[in-house]
Amino acid sequence: MKLSADLAAFADRLGIRFARPELLVRATTHASIASAQRPDNQRLEFLGDRVLGLSIAEALFAADTKASEGQMAPRFNALVRKETCAEVAREIGLGEVLRLGRSEMLSGGRRKEALLGDAMEALIAAVYLDQGFDAARALVLRLWQSRIARAESVGRDAKTALQEWAQARAMPPPSYEEQGRTGPDHAPVFTVTVRLASGEAESAQAGTKRAAEQQAAQALLARLQADGPLPGG
């Protein structure tokens, strides 16, 4: 099987030569355009999730020999969650080569977090089935390298860090309030405000409520760090 020009260029950018090119085709085929002759990437996604998990767990285990299970678990969860997979997919241009049905294309499918995350996991599975675990792990380590290097801070997300900041100053946990939602159903934009009991607040917008909360918390943390500790801190 010969790859299309865009898929061949994509594989070249990744530095991977597929012995079974049909695996890459399947990894980039969404259910919205799948057929009996052209299966979608859902089964590959299932497998890739497990390959990714083992690769990341092994990397974290080796990176910090003194970390406890309780310390490694949140780092692991942050590195393998769908949002992180989608971020990596965007960095390598995976969305640009996805095969989507017309309705999915019109609804912005190439930018959807869940769709990109699933495709990233499917790509990992395709490499695993084509070249074995070592090759798949090498791909994961290369693409996740910077995130693994800062795993301690990645695992401690902005909401957690802000809550710990407040608790250290005998404050109640920050409150999050959804201020509004705009845009079409397939591409909503959420506006969320985070507020401390002392009155400091920041707002942020994102495509998911969870992401908006994280970004608002990060913005408030950045301001607090710039301003110095609050009274009583």
Beta strands, then each sheet from edge to edge (+ up, - down):
strand 1: 175-182
strand 2: 189-195
strand 3: 201-206
sheet 1: 1+ 2- 3+
end
